[in-house]
């Protein structure tokens, strides 16, 4: 999951938690708001009545000791004013019940005592709690809608801000890591960002890349130079040994030793040529300008390797129906690639075994598979088969340098080909190559 997606998801979940808590607390909050508003209104009504009494006197409401009471028609609100004992004092706002015309009604009542004309009076102003609660539902809906709108706006703002803040990181990943062909890199270009962490990351990746590139370059130069330098003394030694064979007085025992030396030199020469070829491939010293017929290429390999097939009594079936033309390839390297794979299929096959080369279209991609009935590769060794000088357990008894499959991998990478290996111990192996280049065929692609 991308970092931007994680941040957006976290923000959305955190806001969802806030909404959930708000919804749970909203009834209590609305109720307190309603009570606060009602209490404030009751206080205003009290102050207004006291002001009237102060200006016009208590007789405006009470005359001859009679009580004063006023109710709205639906008994939603009431005001009462009574004379009480001189020492009686009360100044509260609370919920109480009152009996009004045989109906018991819950009110939010303000009770306040005051003096007027040397007499003590009790003022009560009440508002029905049922009418107070009538606004709770609408207020909750309004509050929830406002909250939901704000949450959606903040999520959108978070998404936009995350995209803006993480844009330098995306550029670093796309241009400095994914967008480069490893281990060849372009000239360093600073990613413009005001975030110091991203500036440090950009510079650190560049320094790391420079170090890796330098190490790879030194390795390539060493392999190339060493291979070139080794070829000359090897050729000289081979020539001298061949000249010694032409001498008449050479002993048979010495001939055997010379033959062993010749064999070792041939092996060393083969390893050197292989390393030089890998170095040339990795340094892009080959061109991809050929157009090759897949069927003709495999047929040429068959003709060259047929003697080995006869020696082991192994059958090779080439199932290539369409004459597909492979464009933008190097014929020499492709020949080496398939030759190595088929040669390995012979080397590690069983006597009287079979090799099947199949070409087909898979999801509009042209693939060639080499399957054998050989000894197979163990599961624990399969991830390491393309490592240089890695000799598998089953190849220890074979005359192998551990460079055949690394060459295959280097050529496949050079051609941007996919390579997949499926193997089962004691059953056989199948190597499948997928060509990314445009190809043409005599018949339409299925």
ZAMARGU-4260 file (C-alpha; in steps of 0.2 Angstrom, whole numbers, plus 5000, padded with zeros to 4 digits):
<rodrens>
0) 5000/5000/5000 | 5007/5017/4995 | 5011/5030/5009 | 4999/5042/5002 | 4985/5029/5003
5) 4990/5025/5021 | 4990/5043/5026 | 4973/5046/5019 | 4966/5030/5026 | 4973/5034/5043
10) 4965/5052/5042 | 4948/5044/5036 | 4948/5032/5051 | 4953/5045/5064 | 4939/5056/5058
15) 4927/5042/5058 | 4931/5038/5076 | 4929/5057/5080 | 4912/5056/5071 | 4907/5041/5081
20) 4912/5049/5098 | 4903/5065/5092 | 4887/5056/5088 | 4887/5047/5105 | 4890/5063/5114
25) 4879/5074/5104 | 4862/5071/5113 | 4870/5076/5130 | 4879/5091/5122 | 4862/5096/5113
30) 4853/5094/5130 | 4865/5105/5139 | 4865/5118/5125 | 4846/5118/5126 | 4846/5120/5145
35) 4859/5133/5145 | 4848/5143/5132 | 4832/5140/5142 | 4841/5146/5158 | 4847/5161/5149
40) 4830/5165/5143 | 4822/5162/5160 | 4835/5174/5168 | 4831/5188/5155 | 4812/5186/5158
45) 4816/5187/5177 | 4826/5203/5175 | 4813/5211/5164 | 4799/5207/5177 | 4810/5214/5191
50) 4813/5230/5181 | 4794/5232/5178 | 4791/5230/5197 | 4805/5242/5200 | 4797/5255/5188
55) 4779/5252/5191 | 4778/5243/5208 | 4772/5226/5213 | 4754/5231/5211 | 4756/5229/5193
60) 4755/5210/5196 | 4748/5208/5214 | 4735/5218/5223 | 4727/5215/5240 | 4738/5200/5243
65) 4732/5189/5229 | 4744/5178/5219 | 4748/5181/5201 | 4749/5167/5188 | 4750/5167/5169
70) 4750/5152/5158 | 4751/5150/5139 | 4736/5141/5132 | 4746/5124/5129 | 4754/5126/5146
75) 4771/5127/5138 | 4776/5142/5149 | 4770/5150/5165 | 4774/5164/5177 | 4768/5165/5195
80) 4771/5178/5208 | 4766/5175/5227 | 4770/5183/5243 | 4780/5173/5255 | 4787/5174/5273
85) 4800/5188/5276 | 4814/5176/5280 | 4811/5164/5265 | 4825/5165/5252 | 4827/5155/5235
90) 4837/5158/5219 | 4837/5142/5209 | 4834/5135/5191 | 4830/5117/5191 | 4818/5104/5184
95) 4802/5102/5194 | 4784/5096/5192 | 4769/5107/5193 | 4750/5102/5194 | 4741/5113/5181
100) 4723/5110/5179 | 4724/5092/5185 | 4739/5089/5174 | 4756/5085/5181 | 4769/5094/5169
105) 4788/5094/5170 | 4795/5111/5169 | 4812/5120/5170 | 4808/5132/5183 | 4817/5148/5189
110) 4813/5152/5207 | 4819/5169/5214 | 4814/5179/5230 | 4814/5198/5230 | 4808/5212/5241
115) 4795/5225/5236 | 4787/5237/5248 | 4794/5229/5263 | 4786/5212/5258 | 4795/5196/5252
120) 4789/5189/5236 | 4793/5172/5226 | 4794/5173/5207 | 4793/5157/5197 | 4796/5157/5178
125) 4794/5140/5170 | 4796/5132/5153 | 4790/5115/5149 | 4804/5102/5147 | 4794/5094/5133
130) 4796/5109/5122 | 4814/5111/5127 | 4817/5093/5120 | 4808/5097/5104 | 4823/5106/5097
135) 4835/5092/5101 | 4831/5081/5086 | 4833/5095/5073 | 4848/5102/5081 | 4856/5085/5081
140) 4852/5082/5062 | 4859/5100/5058 | 4875/5097/5069 | 4878/5080/5061 | 4876/5086/5043
145) 4888/5100/5047 | 4900/5088/5054 | 4899/5076/5040 | 4902/5090/5027 | 4917/5096/5037
150) 4924/5078/5038 | 4922/5076/5019 | 4930/5093/5016 | 4945/5089/5028 | 4947/5072/5020
155) 4948/5080/5003 | 4960/5093/5010 | 4971/5079/5017 | 4971/5070/5001 | 4976/5086/4992
160) 4989/5091/5005 | 4996/5073/5006 | 4998/5073/4987 | 5007/5090/4987 | 5018/5085/5002
165) 5023/5068/4995 | 5025/5073/4977 | 5044/5075/4980 | 5045/5057/4987 | 5036/5050/4972
170) 5048/5060/4960 | 5063/5052/4970 | 5056/5035/4969 | 5051/5036/4950 | 5066/5045/4944
175) 5080/5039/4956 | 5075/5021/4958 | 5062/5014/4947 | 5065/5025/4932 | 5084/5020/4930
180) 5091/5004/4923 | 5102/4996/4936 | 5116/4999/4938 | 5117/5013/4925 | 5111/5030/4931
185) 5109/5047/4924 | 5117/5063/4930 | 5111/5068/4947 | 5097/5081/4947 | 5091/5088/4963
190) 5072/5086/4967 | 5065/5102/4972 | 5057/5101/4989 | 5055/5112/5005 | 5054/5096/5016
195) 5072/5093/5023 | 5068/5075/5026 | 5066/5072/5007 | 5081/5083/5003 | 5091/5072/5014
200) 5084/5056/5007 | 5087/5062/4989 | 5105/5066/4993 | 5107/5050/5002 | 5100/5039/4988
205) 5111/5049/4976 | 5127/5045/4986 | 5122/5027/4988 | 5119/5025/4969 | 5136/5033/4966
210) 5144/5021/4977 | 5135/5006/4969 | 5139/5012/4952 | 5157/5014/4955 | 5158/4997/4963
215) 5149/4989/4948 | 5160/4999/4936 | 5176/4993/4944 | 5170/4975/4944 | 5165/4976/4925
220) 5182/4984/4921 | 5191/4971/4931 | 5182/4956/4923 | 5185/4964/4906 | 5203/4968/4908
225) 5207/4952/4917 | 5199/4942/4903 | 5208/4951/4890 | 5225/4949/4899 | 5222/4931/4902
230) 5218/4926/4884 | 5236/4931/4878 | 5246/4920/4891 | 5233/4906/4889 | 5235/4906/4870
235) 5254/4906/4871 | 5254/4891/4883 | 5243/4882/4872 | 5254/4885/4857 | 5270/4879/4867
240) 5261/4863/4872 | 5256/4860/4854 | 5274/4862/4849 | 5280/4850/4862 | 5268/4837/4855
245) 5276/4838/4838 | 5293/4833/4846 | 5298/4815/4842 | 5307/4811/4858 | 5294/4815/4870
250) 5289/4802/4882 | 5272/4794/4884 | 5270/4799/4902 | 5275/4817/4898 | 5262/4817/4884
255) 5248/4812/4896 | 5253/4826/4908 | 5254/4838/4893 | 5236/4833/4888 | 5230/4836/4906
260) 5238/4853/4905 | 5230/4856/4888 | 5213/4851/4896 | 5215/4863/4910 | 5220/4877/4898
265) 5205/4874/4887 | 5194/4875/4903 | 5203/4891/4908 | 5201/4898/4891 | 5182/4894/4891
270) 5179/4902/4908 | 5189/4918/4902 | 5179/4919/4886 | 5163/4917/4895 | 5167/4931/4908
275) 5173/4942/4894 | 5156/4939/4885 | 5146/4943/4901 | 5156/4959/4903 | 5153/4964/4885
280) 5134/4961/4887 | 5133/4971/4903 | 5143/4985/4895 | 5131/4986/4881 | 5144/4982/4868
285) 5132/4973/4857 | 5119/4980/4845 | 5101/4975/4844 | 5098/4977/4826 | 5094/4960/4819
290) 5078/4952/4814 | 5078/4933/4817 | 5067/4919/4813 | 5063/4910/4828 | 5061/4893/4819
295) 5077/4895/4809 | 5087/4900/4824 | 5081/4884/4834 | 5084/4874/4818 | 5102/4880/4817
300) 5105/4875/4836 | 5098/4858/4833 | 5110/4855/4818 | 5125/4860/4828 | 5120/4851/4844
305) 5113/4835/4835 | 5129/4825/4838 | 5127/4827/4857 | 5109/4822/4856 | 5114/4806/4847
310) 5128/4802/4860 | 5115/4802/4874 | 5100/4795/4864 | 5090/4810/4868 | 5076/4816/4857
315) 5073/4835/4853 | 5056/4841/4847 | 5054/4859/4841 | 5036/4863/4841 | 5036/4880/4832
320) 5021/4882/4821 | 5022/4900/4816 | 5037/4907/4807 | 5039/4922/4820 | 5051/4936/4816
325) 5060/4942/4832 | 5064/4961/4829 | 5077/4972/4838 | 5088/4957/4844 | 5106/4951/4843
330) 5107/4935/4833 | 5123/4930/4841 | 5118/4932/4859 | 5101/4924/4856 | 5110/4909/4848
335) 5121/4908/4864 | 5106/4909/4875 | 5096/4895/4867 | 5111/4885/4864 | 5116/4886/4883
340) 5098/4881/4888 | 5097/4866/4876 | 5115/4861/4880 | 5110/4861/4899 | 5094/4851/4895
345) 5106/4838/4887 | 5119/4838/4900 | 5107/4836/4915 | 5095/4824/4906 | 5093/4806/4908
350) 5098/4793/4895 | 5084/4791/4882 | 5076/4807/4889 | 5067/4820/4879 | 5068/4839/4876
355) 5053/4849/4870 | 5055/4867/4863 | 5038/4875/4862 | 5034/4892/4855 | 5017/4900/4858
360) 5007/4916/4861 | 5003/4920/4879 | 4992/4935/4882 | 4999/4943/4866 | 5017/4940/4871
365) 5028/4927/4862 | 5036/4914/4873 | 5048/4900/4870 | 5049/4886/4882 | 5063/4872/4884
370) 5057/4857/4894 | 5067/4842/4898 | 5065/4826/4907 | 5081/4828/4917 | 5086/4827/4935
375) 5077/4843/4940 | 5083/4857/4952 | 5079/4856/4971 | 5068/4869/4978 | 5081/4877/4989
380) 5093/4879/4975 | 5081/4886/4962 | 5083/4905/4968 | 5102/4904/4965 | 5103/4895/4948
385) 5108/4912/4939 | 5122/4916/4952 | 5139/4916/4944 | 5150/4901/4948 | 5136/4893/4958
390) 5137/4875/4955 | 5122/4865/4960 | 5123/4848/4968 | 5117/4839/4953 | 5131/4847/4942
395) 5145/4843/4954 | 5149/4827/4943 | 5147/4837/4927 | 5161/4847/4918 | 5152/4863/4923
400) 5159/4881/4927 | 5144/4888/4934 | 5142/4901/4921 | 5130/4894/4908 | 5114/4900/4916
405) 5122/4917/4921 | 5125/4920/4903 | 5107/4916/4899 | 5101/4928/4912 | 5113/4942/4906
410) 5107/4940/4888 | 5089/4939/4893 | 5091/4955/4903 | 5100/4963/4888 | 5085/4960/4877
415) 5073/4964/4891 | 5066/4947/4891 | 5057/4939/4905 | 5063/4922/4911 | 5054/4909/4922
420) 5060/4893/4928 | 5049/4878/4934 | 5057/4863/4940 | 5054/4847/4950 | 5067/4836/4957
425) 5068/4819/4947 | 5055/4825/4935 | 5063/4839/4924 | 5064/4858/4922 | 5056/4870/4910
430) 5064/4887/4906 | 5051/4900/4898 | 5057/4915/4889 | 5045/4930/4886 | 5049/4942/4872
435) 5044/4960/4875 | 5048/4966/4857 | 5036/4967/4843 | 5036/4952/4833 | 5027/4947/4816
440) 5020/4931/4811 | 5013/4923/4795 | 4996/4920/4804 | 4987/4931/4816 | 4990/4931/4835
445) 4978/4921/4845
</rodrens>
